[in-house]
Amino acid sequence: METSEHNRDKEELRSEDRGPLWGVRHTLALMGIMGVTCAYSMRVNLSIGIVAMVGKQNVSNDSTAMDVCPAGNSSSEDGDAEEGEFNWDSKTQGWILGAFYWGYAITNVMGGRSAEYFGSRRVFGAAIVVCSVLSCLLPVAASIHSGLFIAVRVLQGGVQGAVFPSLSFLLGTWIPPKDRGTYTTIVFSGLQVGTILTMSLGGVLCDSLGWPSVFYVFGGMGIVWGIPWFLLIHDRPDLHPRISKAELEYLQQDKDTSAPQKPLPVPWKEVMTSLPFWAMILASLGNNFGFFTLLTELPTYLSSIQHYDMQSSGFLSALPYLAMLVFSLIWIALIDYLSARDKITILTVRKLSNSVAIFAQEWLGVIVQCYAATQIGYTVVIDIIASMWQEPISYAYATDTVVLAGKFTKTFRFMLGAFGVIADIEKAFLRILIAERSKLITYRYKAVMFGSVSSPFLLAAVLQKLIKDD
């Protein structure tokens, strides 16, 4: 009887006394989403900047390109070939656009370990500030040599490899398990916010202030963000000098005490021979391949192939990510509503999120291949609808890793991230391979690119359906 009363009192404390209306954990969430926004803006800004840096001269001289996608579809004047400052061919552009992911692949797994040794707050903050400084150096590097520009982008990717692992550790330390899903969704929505902000403003900045401004503005934003981050954020609630007693008690009482204090040895043999593990790896490869191809190629495609001006290209490139952000909130609310009323099981959520989303993107990718050449309006709308389904896939990954990995969830997620970057490297090679075939007609170029986006989605969906849930 006393135990039940104690538990009831404990539940009342959890539901009623959570500290101030705006606590330090809310400040952490706000600074976290701003940090992720800064990180992703510096990942994306080159996709817009390179359009202004090289202009359209590499495409405008190709009569085949003009025949397949006439300039009459565009918002710019007919026959207006905009020349950029750099005469980089398509192969060089492919190396430049893929350089970030070389560094990212190397440090992604090490980012989690560095957070354990040096502290999540320090690693996350330093990674964004250093990446911001490197962003400000990119215009100088470009003026010296394209190889130096590529090297700086590799360094940017290297320091950003620690961003998401360290932030995941920090949220796991601060946020109670029952609130962690909501906070994680909010904080990591900075991916879409950063992309939308950069795509929509990048074209305006390039047109009004010149292409270097897209690197200076977003780089400066990250440097300024670092000041309040290091002043306001701490690694653990008990280390924060300004946390209220009520909020500290709430966070400590809801702490997940079932987690081991010391990392358990990973059963590598069982992991490497697990069919569900490899299904998740291949699904991650397919998802990352499509997502980052769209991220890096869409602005160039709209400007060089479909002949849109800088501002229109940036705005249209931002629309898929705006749809992704809105649909993510709708999807999570729907799943929570159905789960709370026992209308859907976690297993059903995983299968629905994986299969429906991936198959939807696959078939929409096929439609894009059919209509990309002549129906640009349809292409943009289909891209927007296809991008909406990114969130269900991310939701499925979050639940799949917890179910399959258990206490090794963090290690499993880092491995997924590391393997997922392989897709980005493959995409960079594919772009270079296509660029080397300079006589390849424009429609075939687009079919290969959009096909490379959609086909892995289908493979991932089939593999997910073949896996039996234990």
The 8 nearest C-alpha neighbors of each residue, nearest first, counted from 0:
[[1, 3, 2, 4, 5, 6, 7, 8],
 [0, 2, 4, 3, 5, 6, 7, 8],
 [1, 3, 5, 0, 4, 6, 7, 8],
 [2, 4, 6, 0, 5, 1, 7, 8],
 [3, 5, 7, 1, 6, 2, 8, 0],
 [6, 4, 2, 8, 3, 7, 1, 9],
 [5, 7, 9, 3, 4, 8, 10, 2],
 [6, 8, 4, 10, 9, 5, 3, 11],
 [9, 7, 11, 5, 10, 6, 4, 12],
 [8, 10, 6, 12, 7, 11, 5, 13],
 [9, 11, 13, 7, 12, 8, 6, 14],
 [10, 12, 8, 14, 13, 9, 15, 7],
 [13, 11, 16, 9, 15, 10, 14, 8],
 [12, 14, 10, 11, 15, 16, 249, 9],
 [13, 15, 11, 12, 10, 16, 17, 9],
 [14, 16, 12, 13, 11, 17, 10, 18],
 [17, 15, 12, 18, 13, 14, 245, 249],
 [18, 16, 246, 249, 245, 15, 13, 19],
 [17, 19, 246, 245, 16, 243, 22, 20],
 [20, 18, 21, 22, 17, 246, 243, 245],
 [19, 21, 22, 18, 17, 25, 23, 246],
 [22, 20, 19, 25, 23, 26, 18, 24],
 [23, 21, 19, 25, 24, 20, 18, 26],
 [22, 24, 26, 25, 242, 27, 21, 241],
 [23, 25, 27, 26, 22, 28, 173, 174],
 [26, 24, 28, 27, 23, 22, 21, 29],
 [25, 27, 23, 29, 24, 28, 30, 22],
 [26, 28, 24, 30, 25, 29, 31, 23],
 [27, 29, 31, 25, 26, 30, 186, 32],
 [30, 28, 26, 31, 32, 27, 25, 33],
 [29, 31, 33, 27, 28, 32, 34, 26],
 [32, 30, 28, 34, 29, 33, 186, 27],
 [31, 33, 186, 189, 35, 34, 29, 30],
 [34, 32, 36, 30, 31, 35, 37, 29],
 [35, 33, 31, 37, 36, 32, 30, 38],
 [34, 36, 38, 189, 32, 37, 33, 39],
 [35, 37, 193, 189, 33, 34, 39, 38],
 [38, 36, 34, 40, 35, 221, 39, 33],
 [39, 37, 35, 41, 36, 40, 127, 34],
 [38, 40, 42, 193, 41, 36, 37, 190],
 [39, 41, 193, 37, 43, 42, 197, 38],
 [42, 40, 39, 44, 43, 38, 217, 37],
 [41, 43, 39, 40, 44, 38, 45, 99],
 [42, 44, 40, 41, 46, 45, 39, 194],
 [45, 43, 41, 46, 47, 40, 48, 42],
 [44, 46, 48, 47, 43, 49, 42, 96],
 [47, 45, 295, 44, 43, 48, 49, 298],
 [48, 46, 45, 44, 50, 49, 201, 298],
 [49, 47, 45, 50, 51, 210, 46, 44],
 [48, 50, 52, 51, 45, 47, 46, 53],
 [49, 51, 48, 54, 52, 47, 53, 299],
 [52, 50, 54, 49, 48, 53, 83, 210],
 [51, 53, 49, 83, 84, 50, 54, 85],
 [54, 52, 83, 85, 51, 50, 84, 86],
 [55, 53, 83, 82, 51, 81, 50, 52],
 [56, 54, 81, 57, 303, 58, 80, 59],
 [55, 57, 59, 58, 82, 54, 80, 60],
 [56, 58, 55, 59, 60, 88, 61, 89],
 [59, 57, 61, 56, 60, 55, 303, 64],
 [58, 60, 56, 61, 55, 80, 57, 65],
 [61, 59, 58, 62, 56, 57, 64, 80],
 [62, 60, 63, 58, 64, 59, 65, 57],
 [63, 61, 65, 64, 60, 66, 59, 58],
 [64, 62, 66, 61, 65, 67, 440, 441],
 [63, 65, 441, 67, 62, 61, 66, 68],
 [64, 66, 69, 62, 68, 63, 67, 70],
 [67, 65, 63, 64, 69, 68, 62, 70],
 [66, 68, 64, 65, 372, 69, 63, 442],
 [69, 67, 65, 66, 64, 305, 372, 373],
 [70, 68, 65, 71, 66, 67, 72, 64],
 [69, 71, 72, 73, 77, 306, 68, 65],
 [70, 72, 69, 73, 77, 74, 76, 68],
 [73, 71, 70, 69, 305, 74, 306, 68],
 [74, 72, 307, 306, 70, 71, 75, 305],
 [73, 75, 307, 308, 76, 72, 306, 311],
 [76, 74, 73, 308, 307, 77, 306, 79],
 [75, 77, 79, 78, 74, 73, 70, 71],
 [78, 76, 79, 70, 75, 71, 73, 80],
 [77, 79, 80, 76, 70, 59, 75, 65],
 [80, 78, 77, 76, 81, 75, 59, 70],
 [81, 79, 55, 59, 56, 78, 82, 54],
 [80, 82, 54, 55, 79, 56, 83, 51],
 [83, 81, 54, 56, 55, 80, 53, 84],
 [84, 82, 54, 53, 52, 85, 51, 81],
 [83, 85, 52, 53, 86, 82, 54, 51],
 [86, 84, 53, 83, 87, 52, 54, 82],
 [85, 87, 53, 88, 84, 83, 57, 56],
 [88, 86, 85, 91, 92, 53, 89, 90],
 [87, 89, 91, 90, 92, 86, 57, 434],
 [90, 88, 92, 434, 91, 93, 87, 431],
 [89, 91, 431, 93, 434, 92, 88, 435],
 [92, 90, 94, 93, 88, 89, 87, 95],
 [91, 93, 89, 95, 90, 94, 96, 88],
 [92, 94, 90, 431, 96, 91, 95, 430],
 [95, 93, 91, 97, 92, 96, 98, 90],
 [94, 96, 92, 98, 149, 93, 97, 91],
 [97, 95, 93, 94, 98, 92, 295, 99],
 [96, 98, 427, 94, 95, 99, 100, 93],
 [99, 97, 153, 95, 101, 100, 152, 96],
 [100, 98, 156, 153, 152, 101, 97, 102],
 [101, 99, 103, 102, 98, 156, 97, 104],
 [102, 100, 104, 98, 103, 99, 153, 105],
 [101, 103, 157, 156, 153, 105, 100, 104],
 [102, 104, 156, 100, 160, 157, 101, 105],
 [105, 103, 101, 420, 102, 107, 106, 417],
 [104, 106, 102, 103, 107, 101, 157, 108],
 [107, 105, 160, 109, 157, 103, 108, 104],
 [108, 106, 160, 110, 109, 104, 103, 161],
 [109, 107, 110, 413, 106, 111, 417, 414],
 [110, 108, 106, 112, 111, 107, 113, 161],
 [161, 111, 109, 113, 108, 107, 112, 164],
 [110, 112, 164, 114, 109, 113, 165, 108],
 [111, 113, 115, 109, 114, 110, 116, 108],
 [112, 114, 110, 116, 115, 111, 117, 109],
 [115, 113, 119, 118, 165, 111, 112, 117],
 [116, 114, 112, 113, 118, 117, 111, 119],
 [115, 117, 113, 114, 118, 112, 119, 111],
 [118, 116, 114, 113, 115, 121, 122, 119],
 [119, 117, 114, 121, 120, 115, 116, 122],
 [118, 120, 114, 165, 122, 121, 169, 123],
 [121, 119, 123, 234, 118, 122, 124, 233],
 [120, 122, 124, 119, 118, 123, 125, 117],
 [121, 123, 119, 125, 124, 120, 114, 126],
 [124, 122, 162, 126, 120, 125, 121, 165],
 [123, 125, 121, 127, 126, 122, 120, 225],
 [124, 126, 128, 122, 127, 123, 121, 129],
 [127, 125, 158, 123, 129, 124, 128, 159],
 [126, 128, 130, 124, 125, 129, 131, 38],
 [127, 129, 131, 125, 222, 130, 126, 221],
 [130, 128, 132, 131, 126, 127, 125, 133],
 [129, 131, 127, 133, 155, 128, 132, 126],
 [132, 130, 218, 134, 128, 129, 221, 133],
 [131, 133, 129, 135, 134, 130, 218, 128],
 [132, 134, 136, 130, 131, 135, 129, 137],
 [135, 133, 131, 218, 137, 136, 132, 214],
 [134, 136, 215, 132, 133, 218, 137, 214],
 [137, 135, 133, 134, 139, 138, 140, 132],
 [136, 138, 140, 134, 139, 135, 141, 148],
 [139, 137, 141, 140, 211, 136, 142, 135],
 [138, 140, 142, 137, 141, 136, 143, 135],
 [139, 141, 148, 137, 143, 138, 142, 147],
 [142, 140, 148, 138, 143, 139, 144, 145],
 [141, 143, 139, 140, 144, 138, 145, 148],
 [144, 142, 140, 141, 139, 147, 145, 148],
 [145, 143, 146, 147, 141, 142, 140, 148],
 [144, 146, 148, 147, 141, 149, 143, 140],
 [147, 145, 149, 144, 148, 150, 141, 140],
 [148, 146, 150, 149, 144, 145, 140, 151],
 [147, 149, 140, 145, 141, 151, 146, 150],
 [148, 150, 146, 152, 147, 95, 151, 98],
 [151, 149, 147, 153, 152, 148, 146, 154],
 [152, 150, 154, 148, 153, 149, 155, 147],
 [151, 153, 155, 99, 149, 154, 150, 98],
 [154, 152, 102, 99, 150, 98, 156, 151],
 [155, 153, 157, 151, 152, 156, 102, 158],
 [156, 154, 152, 130, 157, 153, 158, 159],
 [155, 157, 103, 99, 102, 159, 153, 154],
 [156, 158, 102, 103, 154, 160, 155, 159],
 [157, 159, 126, 160, 155, 156, 161, 154],
 [160, 158, 156, 162, 161, 157, 126, 155],
 [159, 161, 107, 103, 106, 157, 158, 162],
 [110, 160, 162, 159, 164, 107, 163, 165],
 [163, 161, 159, 123, 165, 160, 164, 166],
 [162, 164, 166, 165, 161, 167, 160, 123],
 [165, 163, 111, 167, 166, 161, 110, 162],
 [166, 164, 119, 168, 114, 167, 163, 162],
 [165, 167, 169, 163, 168, 164, 170, 162],
 [166, 168, 164, 170, 165, 169, 163, 171],
 [169, 167, 171, 165, 166, 170, 172, 164],
 [168, 170, 166, 172, 171, 167, 119, 165],
 [171, 169, 173, 167, 172, 174, 168, 166],
 [170, 172, 168, 169, 173, 174, 167, 179],
 [173, 171, 169, 170, 174, 168, 235, 234],
 [172, 174, 170, 171, 169, 235, 236, 175],
 [173, 175, 170, 179, 171, 172, 178, 176],
 [176, 174, 253, 178, 177, 254, 179, 250],
 [177, 175, 179, 178, 174, 255, 254, 253],
 [176, 178, 175, 179, 180, 253, 174, 181],
 [179, 177, 175, 176, 181, 180, 182, 174],
 [178, 180, 176, 182, 174, 181, 177, 183],
 [179, 181, 183, 182, 178, 184, 177, 176],
 [180, 182, 184, 183, 179, 178, 185, 177],
 [181, 183, 185, 179, 184, 180, 186, 178],
 [184, 182, 180, 186, 185, 181, 179, 187],
 [183, 185, 181, 187, 182, 186, 188, 180],
 [186, 184, 182, 188, 183, 187, 181, 32],
 [187, 185, 32, 183, 188, 184, 31, 28],
 [188, 186, 189, 184, 185, 190, 183, 32],
 [189, 187, 190, 185, 186, 191, 184, 192],
 [188, 190, 36, 192, 32, 187, 35, 191],
 [191, 189, 188, 193, 192, 39, 187, 36],
 [190, 192, 194, 189, 193, 320, 188, 324],
 [193, 191, 189, 195, 194, 190, 36, 196],
 [194, 192, 36, 40, 196, 39, 190, 191],
 [193, 195, 191, 197, 192, 196, 40, 198],
 [196, 194, 317, 192, 198, 193, 197, 199],
 [197, 195, 193, 199, 194, 198, 200, 192],
 [198, 196, 201, 194, 200, 40, 195, 199],
 [197, 199, 313, 317, 201, 195, 196, 200],
 [198, 200, 314, 313, 196, 197, 201, 317],
 [201, 199, 203, 197, 202, 198, 196, 204],
 [202, 200, 204, 197, 198, 203, 199, 213],
 [201, 203, 310, 309, 205, 313, 204, 200],
 [202, 204, 200, 206, 201, 310, 205, 207],
 [205, 203, 201, 207, 208, 202, 206, 213],
 [204, 206, 209, 210, 202, 203, 208, 207],
 [207, 205, 203, 204, 209, 208, 202, 309],
 [206, 208, 204, 205, 209, 203, 202, 210],
 [209, 207, 204, 205, 212, 206, 210, 211],
 [210, 208, 205, 211, 206, 212, 207, 204],
 [209, 211, 205, 212, 48, 213, 51, 52],
 [212, 210, 213, 214, 138, 209, 215, 205],
 [213, 211, 215, 214, 210, 216, 209, 208],
 [212, 214, 211, 216, 215, 210, 201, 204],
 [215, 213, 212, 134, 211, 135, 217, 216],
 [214, 216, 212, 135, 218, 213, 217, 219],
 [217, 215, 219, 218, 213, 212, 214, 220],
 [218, 216, 220, 219, 214, 215, 213, 41],
 [219, 217, 131, 215, 134, 221, 220, 216],
 [220, 218, 222, 216, 221, 217, 215, 223],
 [219, 221, 217, 223, 218, 222, 216, 224],
 [222, 220, 224, 218, 131, 219, 37, 223],
 [221, 223, 219, 128, 225, 224, 220, 131],
 [222, 224, 220, 225, 221, 226, 219, 227],
 [225, 223, 221, 222, 226, 227, 220, 228],
 [224, 226, 228, 222, 223, 227, 128, 124],
 [225, 227, 228, 224, 229, 223, 230, 222],
 [228, 226, 230, 229, 231, 225, 224, 223],
 [229, 227, 225, 226, 231, 230, 232, 224],
 [228, 230, 227, 226, 231, 232, 225, 124],
 [231, 229, 227, 228, 232, 226, 233, 225],
 [232, 230, 228, 227, 229, 233, 26, 27],
 [231, 233, 228, 229, 230, 27, 120, 234],
 [234, 232, 235, 239, 120, 238, 231, 236],
 [233, 235, 120, 119, 118, 169, 238, 232],
 [234, 236, 238, 237, 233, 173, 172, 239],
 [235, 237, 238, 239, 173, 247, 234, 233],
 [236, 238, 235, 239, 247, 240, 242, 251],
 [239, 237, 235, 236, 240, 233, 234, 242],
 [238, 240, 236, 237, 241, 242, 233, 235],
 [241, 239, 242, 238, 237, 236, 243, 233],
 [242, 240, 239, 243, 23, 238, 231, 244],
 [241, 243, 239, 240, 23, 247, 244, 246],
 [244, 242, 246, 245, 247, 241, 18, 19],
 [243, 245, 247, 246, 248, 242, 18, 249],
 [246, 244, 18, 248, 243, 247, 17, 249],
 [247, 245, 18, 249, 17, 243, 248, 244],
 [246, 248, 244, 250, 249, 245, 251, 243],
 [249, 247, 251, 245, 246, 250, 252, 244],
 [248, 250, 246, 252, 247, 251, 17, 13],
 [249, 251, 247, 253, 248, 252, 254, 175],
 [252, 250, 254, 248, 253, 249, 247, 175],
 [253, 251, 249, 254, 250, 248, 13, 247],
 [252, 254, 175, 250, 251, 249, 255, 176],
 [255, 253, 251, 252, 175, 256, 250, 176],
 [254, 256, 257, 258, 253, 176, 175, 252],
 [257, 255, 258, 254, 259, 253, 260, 252],
 [256, 258, 255, 259, 254, 260, 406, 176],
 [257, 259, 256, 255, 260, 406, 261, 262],
 [260, 258, 261, 257, 262, 263, 256, 406],
 [259, 261, 258, 262, 256, 257, 263, 255],
 [262, 260, 259, 263, 258, 264, 115, 406],
 [263, 261, 264, 259, 260, 265, 407, 406],
 [262, 264, 265, 261, 259, 407, 406, 260],
 [265, 263, 266, 262, 267, 407, 261, 406],
 [264, 266, 267, 263, 407, 270, 410, 262],
 [267, 265, 269, 268, 270, 264, 271, 263],
 [266, 268, 270, 269, 265, 271, 272, 264],
 [269, 267, 271, 270, 266, 272, 273, 265],
 [270, 268, 272, 267, 266, 271, 273, 265],
 [271, 269, 267, 273, 268, 272, 266, 276],
 [270, 272, 268, 273, 269, 267, 276, 277],
 [273, 271, 269, 270, 268, 274, 276, 277],
 [272, 274, 276, 270, 275, 271, 269, 277],
 [273, 275, 277, 276, 278, 272, 466, 271],
 [276, 274, 278, 277, 273, 466, 279, 403],
 [277, 275, 279, 273, 274, 278, 280, 270],
 [276, 278, 280, 279, 274, 275, 281, 273],
 [279, 277, 275, 281, 280, 276, 462, 282],
 [278, 280, 282, 276, 277, 281, 283, 275],
 [279, 281, 277, 283, 278, 282, 415, 284],
 [282, 280, 284, 278, 283, 279, 459, 277],
 [281, 283, 459, 279, 285, 284, 280, 278],
 [284, 282, 280, 286, 281, 419, 285, 287],
 [285, 283, 419, 281, 287, 422, 282, 286],
 [286, 284, 455, 456, 288, 282, 283, 287],
 [285, 287, 283, 288, 289, 284, 282, 290],
 [288, 286, 290, 284, 289, 285, 419, 291],
 [289, 287, 422, 285, 286, 290, 291, 423],
 [288, 290, 452, 292, 286, 287, 291, 293],
 [291, 289, 287, 293, 292, 288, 286, 294],
 [290, 292, 294, 293, 289, 288, 287, 295],
 [293, 291, 289, 294, 295, 290, 296, 288],
 [292, 294, 291, 297, 296, 290, 295, 289],
 [293, 295, 291, 292, 296, 297, 290, 43],
 [294, 296, 46, 292, 293, 291, 297, 96],
 [297, 295, 293, 299, 292, 298, 300, 294],
 [296, 298, 300, 293, 299, 301, 295, 316],
 [299, 297, 301, 300, 312, 296, 316, 47],
 [300, 298, 302, 296, 297, 301, 303, 50],
 [299, 301, 297, 304, 298, 303, 302, 296],
 [302, 300, 305, 298, 299, 312, 307, 304],
 [301, 303, 307, 306, 299, 300, 305, 312],
 [304, 302, 306, 300, 55, 299, 305, 301],
 [303, 305, 300, 306, 301, 302, 68, 64],
 [304, 306, 301, 302, 307, 303, 68, 73],
 [307, 305, 302, 73, 303, 304, 70, 301],
 [306, 308, 302, 73, 74, 312, 301, 305],
 [307, 309, 311, 75, 310, 312, 302, 74],
 [310, 308, 202, 312, 311, 313, 307, 302],
 [309, 311, 202, 313, 312, 203, 308, 314],
 [312, 310, 314, 313, 308, 309, 307, 315],
 [311, 313, 309, 315, 310, 314, 307, 301],
 [314, 312, 198, 199, 316, 202, 310, 311],
 [313, 315, 199, 311, 317, 316, 312, 310],
 [314, 316, 312, 318, 317, 313, 311, 379],
 [315, 317, 313, 314, 318, 298, 312, 198],
 [318, 316, 195, 198, 314, 315, 320, 319],
 [317, 319, 321, 315, 320, 316, 322, 383],
 [320, 318, 383, 322, 321, 386, 317, 323],
 [321, 319, 323, 322, 318, 191, 317, 324],
 [320, 322, 318, 324, 323, 319, 325, 195],
 [323, 321, 319, 320, 325, 324, 387, 326],
 [322, 324, 387, 320, 326, 321, 325, 386],
 [325, 323, 321, 327, 322, 326, 191, 320],
 [326, 324, 322, 327, 328, 323, 321, 329],
 [325, 327, 329, 323, 328, 324, 387, 330],
 [328, 326, 330, 390, 324, 329, 325, 323],
 [327, 329, 331, 326, 325, 330, 332, 324],
 [328, 330, 326, 332, 327, 331, 333, 325],
 [331, 329, 333, 327, 332, 328, 326, 334],
 [330, 332, 334, 328, 333, 329, 335, 327],
 [333, 331, 335, 329, 330, 334, 336, 328],
 [334, 332, 336, 330, 331, 335, 329, 337],
 [333, 335, 331, 337, 336, 332, 338, 330],
 [336, 334, 338, 332, 333, 337, 339, 331],
 [335, 337, 333, 339, 334, 338, 332, 340],
 [336, 338, 342, 334, 340, 339, 335, 343],
 [339, 337, 341, 335, 340, 343, 336, 342],
 [340, 338, 336, 337, 341, 335, 342, 334],
 [339, 341, 337, 338, 342, 336, 343, 335],
 [342, 340, 338, 343, 339, 337, 344, 336],
 [343, 341, 337, 340, 338, 344, 339, 336],
 [342, 344, 338, 341, 337, 347, 345, 348],
 [345, 343, 347, 346, 348, 338, 341, 342],
 [344, 346, 348, 347, 349, 343, 338, 398],
 [347, 345, 349, 344, 348, 350, 468, 343],
 [348, 346, 344, 350, 349, 345, 351, 343],
 [349, 347, 345, 351, 346, 350, 352, 344],
 [348, 350, 395, 346, 352, 347, 351, 353],
 [351, 349, 347, 353, 352, 348, 354, 346],
 [350, 352, 348, 354, 353, 349, 355, 347],
 [351, 353, 391, 349, 395, 350, 392, 356],
 [354, 352, 350, 392, 351, 356, 395, 355],
 [353, 355, 460, 357, 351, 356, 350, 358],
 [354, 356, 358, 351, 357, 359, 353, 352],
 [357, 355, 388, 359, 354, 358, 353, 352],
 [356, 358, 360, 456, 354, 359, 355, 460],
 [357, 359, 361, 355, 360, 356, 354, 457],
 [360, 358, 356, 357, 361, 362, 355, 363],
 [359, 361, 363, 385, 357, 358, 362, 364],
 [362, 360, 453, 358, 364, 359, 363, 457],
 [363, 361, 365, 364, 359, 360, 358, 366],
 [362, 364, 366, 360, 365, 361, 359, 385],
 [365, 363, 453, 367, 361, 362, 366, 360],
 [364, 366, 362, 368, 363, 367, 361, 369],
 [365, 367, 363, 369, 368, 364, 370, 362],
 [366, 368, 364, 371, 370, 365, 369, 378],
 [369, 367, 446, 365, 366, 371, 370, 449],
 [370, 368, 366, 367, 371, 365, 372, 446],
 [369, 371, 367, 374, 372, 368, 373, 366],
 [372, 370, 367, 368, 378, 374, 373, 369],
 [371, 373, 370, 442, 68, 67, 374, 375],
 [372, 374, 371, 370, 375, 68, 67, 69],
 [375, 373, 370, 377, 376, 371, 372, 378],
 [374, 376, 378, 377, 373, 371, 379, 372],
 [377, 375, 378, 379, 374, 380, 381, 373],
 [376, 378, 380, 374, 375, 379, 381, 370],
 [377, 379, 375, 381, 376, 380, 371, 367],
 [378, 380, 382, 376, 381, 377, 383, 375],
 [381, 379, 383, 377, 382, 378, 384, 376],
 [380, 382, 384, 378, 383, 379, 385, 377],
 [383, 381, 379, 385, 380, 384, 386, 378],
 [382, 384, 319, 380, 386, 381, 385, 379],
 [383, 385, 381, 387, 386, 382, 380, 319],
 [386, 384, 360, 382, 387, 383, 388, 381],
 [387, 385, 383, 388, 384, 319, 389, 323],
 [386, 388, 323, 384, 385, 322, 389, 326],
 [389, 387, 356, 386, 390, 391, 385, 392],
 [388, 390, 392, 386, 387, 391, 393, 323],
 [389, 391, 393, 327, 392, 388, 394, 323],
 [392, 390, 352, 394, 393, 389, 388, 395],
 [391, 393, 395, 390, 353, 394, 389, 352],
 [394, 392, 390, 396, 395, 391, 397, 389],
 [393, 395, 391, 397, 392, 396, 390, 398],
 [394, 396, 349, 392, 398, 393, 397, 352],
 [397, 395, 399, 393, 394, 398, 400, 392],
 [396, 398, 394, 395, 400, 399, 393, 401],
 [397, 399, 395, 401, 396, 400, 402, 394],
 [400, 398, 396, 402, 401, 397, 395, 403],
 [399, 401, 403, 404, 402, 398, 397, 408],
 [400, 402, 405, 398, 404, 399, 408, 403],
 [403, 401, 399, 400, 405, 404, 398, 408],
 [404, 402, 400, 401, 399, 405, 275, 276],
 [403, 405, 408, 407, 401, 400, 402, 406],
 [404, 406, 401, 407, 408, 402, 403, 400],
 [407, 405, 408, 404, 258, 409, 401, 259],
 [406, 408, 404, 405, 410, 409, 411, 265],
 [407, 409, 404, 411, 410, 406, 405, 401],
 [410, 408, 412, 411, 407, 413, 406, 164],
 [409, 411, 413, 407, 412, 408, 414, 111],
 [412, 410, 408, 414, 409, 413, 407, 415],
 [413, 411, 415, 409, 414, 410, 408, 416],
 [412, 414, 416, 410, 415, 108, 411, 417],
 [415, 413, 417, 411, 416, 412, 418, 410],
 [416, 414, 412, 418, 413, 417, 419, 280],
 [415, 417, 419, 413, 414, 418, 412, 420],
 [416, 418, 414, 419, 420, 415, 104, 107],
 [419, 417, 415, 421, 420, 416, 414, 280],
 [418, 420, 284, 416, 421, 417, 283, 422],
 [419, 421, 423, 422, 418, 417, 104, 416],
 [422, 420, 424, 419, 423, 418, 425, 284],
 [423, 421, 288, 425, 420, 284, 424, 419],
 [422, 424, 426, 420, 421, 425, 288, 427],
 [423, 425, 427, 421, 426, 422, 428, 100],
 [426, 424, 422, 428, 423, 427, 429, 421],
 [425, 427, 429, 423, 424, 428, 422, 430],
 [426, 428, 97, 424, 430, 425, 429, 93],
 [429, 427, 431, 425, 426, 430, 432, 424],
 [430, 428, 426, 432, 431, 427, 425, 433],
 [429, 431, 433, 427, 432, 428, 93, 434],
 [432, 430, 434, 90, 428, 93, 433, 429],
 [433, 431, 429, 435, 430, 434, 428, 436],
 [432, 434, 430, 436, 431, 435, 429, 444],
 [433, 435, 431, 90, 89, 436, 432, 437],
 [434, 436, 432, 433, 437, 431, 90, 89],
 [437, 435, 434, 433, 439, 438, 432, 431],
 [436, 438, 435, 439, 434, 433, 440, 89],
 [439, 437, 436, 440, 435, 441, 61, 434],
 [438, 440, 436, 437, 441, 443, 444, 433],
 [441, 439, 443, 442, 438, 63, 444, 64],
 [440, 442, 444, 64, 443, 445, 439, 63],
 [441, 443, 445, 444, 440, 372, 446, 67],
 [444, 442, 446, 445, 441, 440, 447, 439],
 [445, 443, 441, 447, 442, 446, 448, 440],
 [444, 446, 448, 442, 443, 447, 449, 441],
 [445, 447, 443, 368, 449, 448, 444, 450],
 [446, 448, 450, 444, 445, 449, 451, 443],
 [447, 449, 445, 451, 450, 446, 444, 452],
 [450, 448, 452, 446, 451, 447, 445, 368],
 [449, 451, 447, 453, 452, 448, 446, 454],
 [450, 452, 448, 449, 453, 454, 447, 455],
 [453, 451, 289, 449, 450, 454, 288, 448],
 [452, 454, 361, 364, 450, 456, 451, 455],
 [453, 455, 456, 457, 451, 450, 452, 361],
 [456, 454, 285, 458, 457, 453, 459, 452],
 [457, 455, 285, 459, 357, 454, 453, 458],
 [456, 458, 460, 454, 455, 459, 361, 358],
 [459, 457, 455, 461, 460, 456, 462, 454],
 [458, 460, 282, 456, 462, 457, 461, 281],
 [459, 461, 463, 457, 354, 462, 458, 357],
 [462, 460, 464, 458, 463, 459, 457, 465],
 [463, 461, 465, 459, 464, 460, 278, 458],
 [462, 464, 460, 461, 466, 465, 278, 459],
 [463, 465, 461, 462, 466, 460, 354, 350],
 [466, 464, 462, 463, 461, 467, 460, 278],
 [467, 465, 463, 464, 275, 468, 462, 274],
 [468, 466, 469, 465, 464, 275, 463, 274],
 [469, 467, 466, 346, 275, 403, 465, 402],
 [468, 467, 403, 466, 275, 402, 346, 274]]
